[in-house]
Amino acid sequence: MKPEISSLTSLLFILAYLPAIVFTQYPPCSQAQADLSGISGIKGTAIFTAVKGGVKVDISVDGLQSAENDFYHIHERAVTNNDCESAGGHFNPTKKDFPCPPRGDQNFCQVGDLSATLKGGPLVAKGKGQRATKSYVDKIIGLPTIVNLGVVVHAANIKVRLACGNIVCKKP
């Protein structure tokens, strides 16, 4: 009888602590990055860093051939097989209109619309492949909600997807 009690006790002990083992949460990442690649050799990086008051967004893109204002957004899905179309539409859990109004605060914008006037504004591409950069603090996105989603850089006409990549947590 003692071996049965011992086995039963062991089983109960394992079952009692299994949820704690299985559901242990890792600390959230404090920085995430999307490595962007696209048509005609376009390459870039979007870095998202948790800061007081929001998430600092730093985007840098090389290879933009046209002198225009290009847009960049977080999309609703990850990019698969380097196909920027696979990222779906803009990440918009709050169902805001696009484009964002020119006045007000960031809460009037789609969560994923990083290039809105009330946020970072468009990438100002100088053309001839020169680097275009933008840096700002986004007050409505949070790192946990955007990790594993895609970032897409659009041409000024918003229809052509120039480059894309997936947001992944950076290891400290």
WOMO-V733595 format. One record per pair of residues at least 24 apart in sequence whose C-alpha atoms are under 10 Angstrom apart, sorted by the first residue. I is the first residue (numbers start at 1). J is the second residue. Records with the same first field share a line. If there is no record, write none. Layout:
BEGIN
I = J, J
END
This chain:
BEGIN
28 = 143, 144, 169
29 = 143, 144, 147, 168, 169, 170, 171, 172
30 = 55, 143, 144, 169, 170, 171, 172
31 = 55, 56, 143, 147, 167, 168, 169, 170, 171, 172
32 = 57, 143, 144, 146, 147, 148, 166, 167, 168, 169, 170, 171
33 = 57, 58, 59, 147, 148, 151, 165, 166, 167, 168, 169, 170
34 = 59, 147, 148, 149, 150, 151, 152, 164, 165, 166, 167, 168, 169, 170
35 = 59, 60, 61, 150, 151, 163, 164, 165, 166, 167, 168
36 = 60, 61, 62, 82, 150, 151, 152, 153, 162, 163, 164, 165, 166, 167
37 = 61, 62, 63, 82, 84, 152, 153, 162, 163, 164, 165
38 = 63, 82, 83, 84, 152, 153, 161, 162, 163, 164, 165
39 = 63, 64, 84, 161, 162, 163, 164
40 = 64, 65, 129, 162, 163
41 = 129, 162, 163
42 = 129, 131, 153, 162, 163, 164
43 = 129, 131, 162, 163, 164, 165
44 = 131, 132, 133, 153, 163, 164, 165
45 = 133, 151, 164, 165, 167
46 = 72, 133, 134, 135, 151, 152, 164, 165, 166, 167
47 = 135, 167, 168, 169, 170
48 = 135, 137, 138, 141, 142, 143, 146, 147, 167, 168, 169, 170
49 = 137, 142, 143, 170
50 = 137, 138, 141, 142, 143
51 = 137, 138, 139
52 = 137, 139
53 = 137, 138, 139, 140
54 = 136, 137, 138, 139, 140, 141, 142, 143
55 = 136, 137, 138, 139, 140, 141, 142, 143
56 = 135, 136, 137, 138, 139, 141
57 = 114, 119, 120, 134, 135, 136, 137, 138, 141
58 = 120, 133, 134, 135, 136, 137
59 = 114, 120, 123, 132, 133, 134, 135, 136
60 = 123, 131, 132, 133, 134, 135
61 = 123, 125, 129, 130, 131, 132, 133, 134, 153, 163
62 = 125, 127, 128, 129, 130, 131, 132, 133
63 = 125, 126, 127, 128, 129, 130, 131, 132, 162
64 = 123, 124, 125, 126, 127, 128, 129, 130, 131, 132, 155, 162, 163
65 = 125, 126, 127, 128, 129, 130, 131
66 = 124, 125, 126, 127, 128, 129, 130, 155, 156
67 = 124, 125, 126, 127, 128, 129, 130, 156
68 = 122, 123, 124, 125, 126, 127, 155, 156, 157
69 = 115, 121, 122, 123, 124, 125, 126, 132, 154, 155, 156, 157
70 = 115, 121, 122, 123, 124, 125, 132, 153, 154, 155, 156, 157, 158, 161, 162
71 = 113, 114, 115, 116, 120, 121, 122, 123, 124, 152, 153, 154, 155, 156, 157, 158, 161, 162
72 = 112, 113, 114, 115, 116, 120, 121, 122, 123, 151, 152, 153, 154, 155, 156, 158, 161, 162, 163, 164
73 = 110, 111, 112, 113, 114, 115, 116, 150, 151, 152, 153, 154, 164
74 = 110, 111, 112, 113, 114, 115, 141, 146, 147, 149, 150, 151, 152, 153, 164, 165, 166, 167
75 = 111, 112, 113, 146, 149, 150, 151, 152, 164, 166
76 = 112, 146, 148, 149, 150, 151
77 = 146, 148, 149, 150, 151, 166
78 = 146, 147, 148, 149, 150, 151, 164, 165, 166, 167
79 = 148, 149, 150, 151, 152, 164, 165, 166, 167
80 = 150, 165, 166
82 = 163, 164, 165, 166
83 = 161, 163, 164, 165
84 = 150, 151, 152, 153, 154, 160, 161, 162, 163, 164, 165
85 = 152, 160, 161, 164
86 = 150
87 = 149, 150, 151, 152, 164, 165, 166
88 = 150, 152
89 = 150, 152
90 = 150, 151, 152
91 = 145, 146, 149, 150, 151
105 = 139, 140
106 = 138, 139, 140, 141
107 = 139, 140
108 = 140
109 = 140
110 = 140, 141
111 = 138, 139, 140, 141, 142, 145, 146
112 = 140, 141, 146, 149, 150, 151
113 = 138, 141
114 = 138, 141, 151
115 = 153
122 = 153, 154, 156
123 = 153, 154, 155, 156
124 = 156
125 = 155, 156
143 = 167, 168, 169
144 = 169
END
